[in-house]
Amino acid sequence: MKVFITGSAGFIGSHVCEHFIARGYQVIGLDNFDNFYPRSIKENNLKFIRKSERFLFHEGDIRDRVLLNKIFDDNRFDLVIHLAAKAGVRPSIEKVEEYYDVNVNGTLNILEAMRTHNVRKLLFASSSSVYGNNTKLPFSESDPVDNPVSPYASTKKSGELLCHVYSHLYGFDITCLRFFTVYGPRQRPDLAVYKFTRLIDEGKTVDIYGDGTTSRDYTYIDDILNGIDRAADIREGFHVYNLGESESVELLSLVKMIEEALGKKAVLNYLPMQPGDVKNTYADISKARNELGYDPGYDFRKGLGKFIEWYRENKGVFTA
């Protein structure tokens, strides 16, 4: 079995590569080492994967149709896992055109390469951000997602729509997975769990946007891998699933738990809410549980403990 994984040098992507290599797949990875954070971090993500005989890596961009066609010409893929994207809600407000070019046009290029080369099975990485400021909690896949509050969120919704079109027109089997705030070893350094841990550990000020009552459904990377693994065996057609922990943690509670884990106090600086940020995320995972057998095993305190353990062992290696 052979799988093509875009965004393979990133936090989630590198874990997904490791997972499918361990399952016995031949994994072909693609990443452009986007400068959103230092290349050295992504190189470290790939350090051990590169040693596997079942892994072949291409450095390149999903906007490069010539490169994509060559990769598809050279391989007969059983599955495509499309994780590559411009990340970050706040930066997307400043670079709308670039986010649409990568996240929407890049996704279109993947779908077109699949159509041209008769590859019909895709997992698409979507996001909880598509729910916007939906006041109904928890978020269900049946909820309307027509009111995104950031360009990033709108690109993910656009990607889902493109996937539906290709499933409808060409009979692709496509599953869109809405990830809820993924964290764990090798997490992106700009995201809250990692960023707050580092700042508190170093005695630096932690910026709190809003009054600290915003909340997120933090999902440990191993549970995301479990969901991806189960979705890879999906039945025919187009599907959308939430992958979350189904546990919402307030921002100040996050800070307190990190303080307890590190044995250090945080220095907090309260600032206004930022444009594009949502107030809450909270996943209804009943559909994924019932149809995929998805069963997350990490509540936030357990997952945070695993992350802190990794952080202590890798300080100075995976840093921005």
Contacts in CASP RR format, 6 or more apart in sequence:
PFRMAT RR
TARGET T0000
AUTHOR 0000-0000-0000
METHOD contacts of the structure
MODEL  1
MKVFITGSAGFIGSHVCEHFIARGYQVIGLDNFDNFYPRSIKENNLKFIR
KSERFLFHEGDIRDRVLLNKIFDDNRFDLVIHLAAKAGVRPSIEKVEEYY
DVNVNGTLNILEAMRTHNVRKLLFASSSSVYGNNTKLPFSESDPVDNPVS
PYASTKKSGELLCHVYSHLYGFDITCLRFFTVYGPRQRPDLAVYKFTRLI
DEGKTVDIYGDGTTSRDYTYIDDILNGIDRAADIREGFHVYNLGESESVE
LLSLVKMIEEALGKKAVLNYLPMQPGDVKNTYADISKARNELGYDPGYDF
RKGLGKFIEWYRENKGVFTA
1 24 0 8 1.000
1 25 0 8 1.000
1 26 0 8 1.000
1 78 0 8 1.000
1 79 0 8 1.000
2 25 0 8 1.000
2 26 0 8 1.000
2 27 0 8 1.000
2 28 0 8 1.000
2 75 0 8 1.000
2 76 0 8 1.000
2 77 0 8 1.000
2 78 0 8 1.000
2 79 0 8 1.000
3 20 0 8 1.000
3 25 0 8 1.000
3 26 0 8 1.000
3 27 0 8 1.000
3 28 0 8 1.000
3 77 0 8 1.000
3 78 0 8 1.000
3 79 0 8 1.000
3 80 0 8 1.000
3 81 0 8 1.000
4 28 0 8 1.000
4 29 0 8 1.000
4 30 0 8 1.000
4 71 0 8 1.000
4 72 0 8 1.000
4 75 0 8 1.000
4 77 0 8 1.000
4 79 0 8 1.000
4 80 0 8 1.000
4 81 0 8 1.000
4 119 0 8 1.000
5 13 0 8 1.000
5 16 0 8 1.000
5 17 0 8 1.000
5 20 0 8 1.000
5 27 0 8 1.000
5 28 0 8 1.000
5 29 0 8 1.000
5 30 0 8 1.000
5 80 0 8 1.000
5 81 0 8 1.000
5 83 0 8 1.000
6 29 0 8 1.000
6 30 0 8 1.000
6 31 0 8 1.000
6 62 0 8 1.000
6 80 0 8 1.000
6 81 0 8 1.000
6 82 0 8 1.000
6 83 0 8 1.000
6 84 0 8 1.000
6 110 0 8 1.000
7 13 0 8 1.000
7 29 0 8 1.000
7 30 0 8 1.000
7 31 0 8 1.000
7 83 0 8 1.000
7 84 0 8 1.000
7 85 0 8 1.000
8 14 0 8 1.000
8 16 0 8 1.000
8 17 0 8 1.000
8 27 0 8 1.000
8 29 0 8 1.000
8 30 0 8 1.000
8 31 0 8 1.000
8 46 0 8 1.000
8 57 0 8 1.000
8 83 0 8 1.000
9 31 0 8 1.000
9 33 0 8 1.000
9 42 0 8 1.000
9 43 0 8 1.000
9 45 0 8 1.000
9 46 0 8 1.000
9 57 0 8 1.000
10 31 0 8 1.000
10 42 0 8 1.000
10 45 0 8 1.000
10 83 0 8 1.000
10 186 0 8 1.000
10 188 0 8 1.000
11 45 0 8 1.000
11 182 0 8 1.000
11 184 0 8 1.000
11 186 0 8 1.000
11 187 0 8 1.000
11 188 0 8 1.000
11 221 0 8 1.000
12 83 0 8 1.000
12 125 0 8 1.000
12 179 0 8 1.000
12 182 0 8 1.000
12 221 0 8 1.000
12 224 0 8 1.000
13 45 0 8 1.000
13 83 0 8 1.000
14 42 0 8 1.000
14 45 0 8 1.000
14 46 0 8 1.000
14 49 0 8 1.000
14 186 0 8 1.000
15 186 0 8 1.000
15 221 0 8 1.000
15 224 0 8 1.000
15 225 0 8 1.000
16 81 0 8 1.000
16 83 0 8 1.000
16 225 0 8 1.000
16 228 0 8 1.000
17 27 0 8 1.000
17 29 0 8 1.000
17 49 0 8 1.000
17 55 0 8 1.000
18 48 0 8 1.000
18 49 0 8 1.000
19 225 0 8 1.000
19 228 0 8 1.000
19 229 0 8 1.000
20 27 0 8 1.000
20 81 0 8 1.000
21 27 0 8 1.000
21 49 0 8 1.000
21 52 0 8 1.000
21 54 0 8 1.000
21 55 0 8 1.000
23 229 0 8 1.000
24 54 0 8 1.000
25 54 0 8 1.000
26 54 0 8 1.000
26 56 0 8 1.000
27 52 0 8 1.000
27 54 0 8 1.000
27 55 0 8 1.000
27 56 0 8 1.000
28 56 0 8 1.000
28 57 0 8 1.000
28 58 0 8 1.000
28 71 0 8 1.000
28 75 0 8 1.000
28 77 0 8 1.000
29 55 0 8 1.000
29 56 0 8 1.000
29 57 0 8 1.000
29 58 0 8 1.000
30 57 0 8 1.000
30 58 0 8 1.000
30 59 0 8 1.000
30 60 0 8 1.000
30 62 0 8 1.000
30 71 0 8 1.000
30 84 0 8 1.000
31 42 0 8 1.000
31 57 0 8 1.000
31 59 0 8 1.000
31 60 0 8 1.000
31 84 0 8 1.000
32 59 0 8 1.000
32 60 0 8 1.000
32 61 0 8 1.000
32 62 0 8 1.000
32 84 0 8 1.000
33 39 0 8 1.000
33 42 0 8 1.000
33 59 0 8 1.000
34 86 0 8 1.000
36 86 0 8 1.000
36 87 0 8 1.000
36 88 0 8 1.000
36 91 0 8 1.000
36 190 0 8 1.000
37 188 0 8 1.000
37 189 0 8 1.000
37 190 0 8 1.000
37 320 0 8 1.000
38 320 0 8 1.000
41 186 0 8 1.000
41 189 0 8 1.000
41 318 0 8 1.000
41 319 0 8 1.000
41 320 0 8 1.000
44 186 0 8 1.000
44 317 0 8 1.000
44 318 0 8 1.000
45 186 0 8 1.000
46 57 0 8 1.000
49 55 0 8 1.000
49 57 0 8 1.000
50 57 0 8 1.000
58 67 0 8 1.000
58 71 0 8 1.000
60 67 0 8 1.000
61 67 0 8 1.000
61 102 0 8 1.000
62 68 0 8 1.000
62 84 0 8 1.000
62 102 0 8 1.000
62 106 0 8 1.000
62 107 0 8 1.000
62 109 0 8 1.000
62 110 0 8 1.000
63 101 0 8 1.000
63 102 0 8 1.000
63 105 0 8 1.000
63 106 0 8 1.000
63 109 0 8 1.000
64 109 0 8 1.000
65 109 0 8 1.000
65 112 0 8 1.000
65 113 0 8 1.000
68 109 0 8 1.000
68 110 0 8 1.000
68 113 0 8 1.000
69 113 0 8 1.000
69 116 0 8 1.000
69 117 0 8 1.000
71 113 0 8 1.000
72 113 0 8 1.000
72 114 0 8 1.000
72 116 0 8 1.000
72 117 0 8 1.000
72 119 0 8 1.000
73 117 0 8 1.000
77 117 0 8 1.000
77 119 0 8 1.000
78 121 0 8 1.000
79 121 0 8 1.000
79 122 0 8 1.000
79 123 0 8 1.000
79 232 0 8 1.000
80 110 0 8 1.000
80 114 0 8 1.000
80 119 0 8 1.000
80 121 0 8 1.000
80 122 0 8 1.000
80 123 0 8 1.000
81 122 0 8 1.000
81 123 0 8 1.000
81 125 0 8 1.000
81 228 0 8 1.000
81 232 0 8 1.000
82 107 0 8 1.000
82 110 0 8 1.000
82 122 0 8 1.000
82 123 0 8 1.000
82 124 0 8 1.000
82 125 0 8 1.000
83 125 0 8 1.000
84 102 0 8 1.000
84 106 0 8 1.000
85 102 0 8 1.000
85 103 0 8 1.000
85 125 0 8 1.000
85 155 0 8 1.000
85 156 0 8 1.000
86 92 0 8 1.000
86 95 0 8 1.000
86 98 0 8 1.000
86 99 0 8 1.000
86 102 0 8 1.000
86 103 0 8 1.000
86 152 0 8 1.000
86 155 0 8 1.000
87 152 0 8 1.000
87 188 0 8 1.000
88 152 0 8 1.000
88 190 0 8 1.000
89 129 0 8 1.000
89 150 0 8 1.000
89 152 0 8 1.000
89 153 0 8 1.000
89 276 0 8 1.000
89 277 0 8 1.000
90 150 0 8 1.000
90 274 0 8 1.000
90 275 0 8 1.000
90 276 0 8 1.000
90 277 0 8 1.000
91 99 0 8 1.000
91 152 0 8 1.000
92 99 0 8 1.000
92 150 0 8 1.000
92 151 0 8 1.000
92 152 0 8 1.000
92 155 0 8 1.000
93 150 0 8 1.000
93 151 0 8 1.000
93 275 0 8 1.000
93 276 0 8 1.000
96 151 0 8 1.000
99 151 0 8 1.000
99 152 0 8 1.000
99 155 0 8 1.000
100 151 0 8 1.000
100 155 0 8 1.000
100 158 0 8 1.000
103 152 0 8 1.000
103 155 0 8 1.000
103 156 0 8 1.000
103 158 0 8 1.000
103 159 0 8 1.000
104 155 0 8 1.000
104 158 0 8 1.000
104 159 0 8 1.000
104 162 0 8 1.000
107 124 0 8 1.000
107 158 0 8 1.000
107 159 0 8 1.000
107 162 0 8 1.000
107 163 0 8 1.000
108 162 0 8 1.000
110 122 0 8 1.000
111 122 0 8 1.000
111 162 0 8 1.000
111 163 0 8 1.000
111 166 0 8 1.000
111 172 0 8 1.000
113 119 0 8 1.000
114 120 0 8 1.000
114 122 0 8 1.000
114 166 0 8 1.000
114 172 0 8 1.000
115 166 0 8 1.000
115 170 0 8 1.000
115 172 0 8 1.000
120 170 0 8 1.000
120 171 0 8 1.000
120 172 0 8 1.000
120 173 0 8 1.000
121 172 0 8 1.000
121 173 0 8 1.000
121 174 0 8 1.000
122 163 0 8 1.000
122 172 0 8 1.000
122 173 0 8 1.000
122 174 0 8 1.000
122 175 0 8 1.000
123 174 0 8 1.000
123 175 0 8 1.000
123 177 0 8 1.000
123 228 0 8 1.000
123 231 0 8 1.000
123 232 0 8 1.000
124 159 0 8 1.000
124 160 0 8 1.000
124 163 0 8 1.000
124 174 0 8 1.000
124 175 0 8 1.000
124 176 0 8 1.000
124 177 0 8 1.000
125 177 0 8 1.000
125 179 0 8 1.000
126 156 0 8 1.000
126 157 0 8 1.000
126 159 0 8 1.000
126 160 0 8 1.000
126 176 0 8 1.000
126 177 0 8 1.000
126 178 0 8 1.000
126 179 0 8 1.000
126 240 0 8 1.000
127 152 0 8 1.000
127 153 0 8 1.000
127 156 0 8 1.000
127 178 0 8 1.000
127 179 0 8 1.000
128 139 0 8 1.000
128 178 0 8 1.000
128 179 0 8 1.000
128 180 0 8 1.000
128 181 0 8 1.000
128 217 0 8 1.000
128 242 0 8 1.000
128 244 0 8 1.000
128 281 0 8 1.000
128 283 0 8 1.000
129 148 0 8 1.000
129 150 0 8 1.000
129 152 0 8 1.000
129 153 0 8 1.000
129 156 0 8 1.000
129 278 0 8 1.000
130 145 0 8 1.000
130 148 0 8 1.000
130 153 0 8 1.000
130 156 0 8 1.000
130 157 0 8 1.000
130 160 0 8 1.000
130 178 0 8 1.000
131 139 0 8 1.000
131 143 0 8 1.000
131 145 0 8 1.000
131 278 0 8 1.000
131 281 0 8 1.000
132 145 0 8 1.000
132 147 0 8 1.000
132 148 0 8 1.000
132 149 0 8 1.000
132 153 0 8 1.000
132 278 0 8 1.000
133 147 0 8 1.000
133 149 0 8 1.000
133 278 0 8 1.000
133 279 0 8 1.000
134 143 0 8 1.000
134 144 0 8 1.000
134 145 0 8 1.000
134 147 0 8 1.000
136 143 0 8 1.000
137 248 0 8 1.000
137 280 0 8 1.000
137 282 0 8 1.000
138 217 0 8 1.000
138 246 0 8 1.000
138 248 0 8 1.000
138 282 0 8 1.000
138 283 0 8 1.000
138 284 0 8 1.000
139 242 0 8 1.000
139 281 0 8 1.000
139 282 0 8 1.000
139 283 0 8 1.000
139 284 0 8 1.000
140 242 0 8 1.000
140 284 0 8 1.000
140 286 0 8 1.000
140 287 0 8 1.000
141 178 0 8 1.000
141 240 0 8 1.000
141 241 0 8 1.000
141 242 0 8 1.000
141 284 0 8 1.000
141 287 0 8 1.000
145 157 0 8 1.000
146 157 0 8 1.000
148 154 0 8 1.000
148 156 0 8 1.000
148 157 0 8 1.000
149 276 0 8 1.000
149 277 0 8 1.000
149 278 0 8 1.000
150 275 0 8 1.000
150 276 0 8 1.000
150 277 0 8 1.000
153 276 0 8 1.000
159 176 0 8 1.000
160 176 0 8 1.000
160 240 0 8 1.000
163 172 0 8 1.000
163 174 0 8 1.000
163 176 0 8 1.000
163 238 0 8 1.000
164 174 0 8 1.000
164 238 0 8 1.000
166 172 0 8 1.000
166 174 0 8 1.000
167 173 0 8 1.000
167 174 0 8 1.000
167 237 0 8 1.000
167 238 0 8 1.000
168 238 0 8 1.000
171 237 0 8 1.000
172 237 0 8 1.000
172 238 0 8 1.000
173 234 0 8 1.000
173 235 0 8 1.000
173 236 0 8 1.000
173 237 0 8 1.000
173 238 0 8 1.000
174 237 0 8 1.000
174 238 0 8 1.000
174 239 0 8 1.000
175 231 0 8 1.000
175 234 0 8 1.000
175 238 0 8 1.000
175 239 0 8 1.000
175 240 0 8 1.000
175 241 0 8 1.000
176 238 0 8 1.000
176 239 0 8 1.000
176 240 0 8 1.000
176 241 0 8 1.000
177 227 0 8 1.000
177 228 0 8 1.000
177 231 0 8 1.000
177 240 0 8 1.000
177 241 0 8 1.000
177 243 0 8 1.000
178 240 0 8 1.000
178 241 0 8 1.000
178 242 0 8 1.000
178 243 0 8 1.000
178 283 0 8 1.000
179 219 0 8 1.000
179 224 0 8 1.000
179 243 0 8 1.000
179 244 0 8 1.000
180 216 0 8 1.000
180 217 0 8 1.000
180 218 0 8 1.000
180 219 0 8 1.000
180 242 0 8 1.000
180 243 0 8 1.000
180 244 0 8 1.000
180 245 0 8 1.000
180 281 0 8 1.000
180 283 0 8 1.000
181 191 0 8 1.000
181 192 0 8 1.000
181 216 0 8 1.000
181 217 0 8 1.000
181 218 0 8 1.000
181 219 0 8 1.000
181 281 0 8 1.000
182 219 0 8 1.000
182 220 0 8 1.000
182 221 0 8 1.000
182 224 0 8 1.000
183 191 0 8 1.000
183 193 0 8 1.000
183 194 0 8 1.000
183 218 0 8 1.000
183 219 0 8 1.000
183 220 0 8 1.000
183 221 0 8 1.000
183 303 0 8 1.000
183 304 0 8 1.000
183 307 0 8 1.000
184 193 0 8 1.000
184 220 0 8 1.000
184 221 0 8 1.000
184 303 0 8 1.000
184 306 0 8 1.000
184 307 0 8 1.000
184 310 0 8 1.000
185 221 0 8 1.000
185 306 0 8 1.000
185 307 0 8 1.000
185 310 0 8 1.000
185 314 0 8 1.000
186 310 0 8 1.000
186 318 0 8 1.000
187 193 0 8 1.000
187 194 0 8 1.000
187 221 0 8 1.000
187 307 0 8 1.000
188 194 0 8 1.000
189 195 0 8 1.000
189 198 0 8 1.000
189 318 0 8 1.000
189 319 0 8 1.000
189 320 0 8 1.000
190 320 0 8 1.000
192 216 0 8 1.000
192 251 0 8 1.000
192 254 0 8 1.000
193 218 0 8 1.000
193 254 0 8 1.000
193 258 0 8 1.000
193 304 0 8 1.000
193 307 0 8 1.000
194 307 0 8 1.000
194 311 0 8 1.000
196 206 0 8 1.000
196 254 0 8 1.000
196 255 0 8 1.000
196 258 0 8 1.000
196 266 0 8 1.000
197 258 0 8 1.000
197 261 0 8 1.000
197 262 0 8 1.000
197 307 0 8 1.000
197 308 0 8 1.000
197 311 0 8 1.000
198 204 0 8 1.000
198 311 0 8 1.000
198 319 0 8 1.000
199 205 0 8 1.000
199 206 0 8 1.000
199 266 0 8 1.000
200 206 0 8 1.000
200 255 0 8 1.000
200 258 0 8 1.000
200 259 0 8 1.000
200 262 0 8 1.000
200 264 0 8 1.000
200 265 0 8 1.000
200 266 0 8 1.000
201 262 0 8 1.000
201 264 0 8 1.000
201 311 0 8 1.000
201 315 0 8 1.000
203 264 0 8 1.000
203 267 0 8 1.000
204 267 0 8 1.000
205 267 0 8 1.000
205 268 0 8 1.000
205 269 0 8 1.000
206 255 0 8 1.000
206 266 0 8 1.000
206 267 0 8 1.000
206 268 0 8 1.000
206 269 0 8 1.000
207 269 0 8 1.000
207 271 0 8 1.000
208 251 0 8 1.000
208 252 0 8 1.000
208 255 0 8 1.000
208 268 0 8 1.000
208 269 0 8 1.000
208 270 0 8 1.000
208 271 0 8 1.000
209 271 0 8 1.000
209 272 0 8 1.000
209 273 0 8 1.000
209 274 0 8 1.000
209 277 0 8 1.000
210 270 0 8 1.000
210 271 0 8 1.000
210 272 0 8 1.000
210 273 0 8 1.000
211 270 0 8 1.000
212 250 0 8 1.000
212 251 0 8 1.000
212 252 0 8 1.000
212 270 0 8 1.000
213 250 0 8 1.000
213 251 0 8 1.000
213 252 0 8 1.000
214 250 0 8 1.000
214 251 0 8 1.000
214 273 0 8 1.000
214 277 0 8 1.000
214 278 0 8 1.000
214 279 0 8 1.000
214 280 0 8 1.000
215 248 0 8 1.000
215 249 0 8 1.000
215 250 0 8 1.000
215 251 0 8 1.000
215 279 0 8 1.000
215 280 0 8 1.000
215 281 0 8 1.000
215 282 0 8 1.000
216 248 0 8 1.000
216 249 0 8 1.000
216 251 0 8 1.000
216 254 0 8 1.000
216 280 0 8 1.000
216 281 0 8 1.000
217 244 0 8 1.000
217 245 0 8 1.000
217 246 0 8 1.000
217 247 0 8 1.000
217 248 0 8 1.000
217 249 0 8 1.000
217 281 0 8 1.000
217 282 0 8 1.000
217 283 0 8 1.000
218 245 0 8 1.000
218 247 0 8 1.000
218 249 0 8 1.000
218 254 0 8 1.000
218 300 0 8 1.000
219 243 0 8 1.000
219 244 0 8 1.000
219 245 0 8 1.000
219 283 0 8 1.000
219 296 0 8 1.000
220 245 0 8 1.000
220 296 0 8 1.000
220 297 0 8 1.000
220 298 0 8 1.000
220 302 0 8 1.000
220 303 0 8 1.000
220 306 0 8 1.000
222 297 0 8 1.000
222 298 0 8 1.000
223 243 0 8 1.000
223 244 0 8 1.000
223 245 0 8 1.000
223 294 0 8 1.000
223 296 0 8 1.000
223 297 0 8 1.000
223 298 0 8 1.000
224 243 0 8 1.000
224 244 0 8 1.000
226 294 0 8 1.000
226 295 0 8 1.000
226 296 0 8 1.000
227 241 0 8 1.000
227 243 0 8 1.000
227 288 0 8 1.000
227 292 0 8 1.000
227 294 0 8 1.000
228 243 0 8 1.000
230 292 0 8 1.000
230 293 0 8 1.000
230 294 0 8 1.000
231 239 0 8 1.000
231 241 0 8 1.000
231 292 0 8 1.000
234 292 0 8 1.000
239 291 0 8 1.000
241 287 0 8 1.000
241 288 0 8 1.000
241 291 0 8 1.000
241 292 0 8 1.000
241 294 0 8 1.000
242 283 0 8 1.000
242 284 0 8 1.000
242 285 0 8 1.000
242 287 0 8 1.000
242 288 0 8 1.000
243 283 0 8 1.000
243 285 0 8 1.000
243 288 0 8 1.000
243 294 0 8 1.000
244 283 0 8 1.000
244 285 0 8 1.000
244 296 0 8 1.000
245 283 0 8 1.000
245 296 0 8 1.000
245 298 0 8 1.000
245 299 0 8 1.000
245 300 0 8 1.000
246 282 0 8 1.000
246 283 0 8 1.000
246 284 0 8 1.000
246 285 0 8 1.000
246 296 0 8 1.000
247 299 0 8 1.000
247 300 0 8 1.000
248 280 0 8 1.000
248 281 0 8 1.000
248 282 0 8 1.000
249 257 0 8 1.000
249 300 0 8 1.000
255 266 0 8 1.000
255 268 0 8 1.000
257 300 0 8 1.000
257 301 0 8 1.000
257 304 0 8 1.000
258 266 0 8 1.000
258 304 0 8 1.000
258 308 0 8 1.000
259 265 0 8 1.000
259 266 0 8 1.000
261 304 0 8 1.000
261 305 0 8 1.000
261 308 0 8 1.000
262 308 0 8 1.000
285 294 0 8 1.000
285 296 0 8 1.000
288 294 0 8 1.000
289 295 0 8 1.000
298 306 0 8 1.000
END
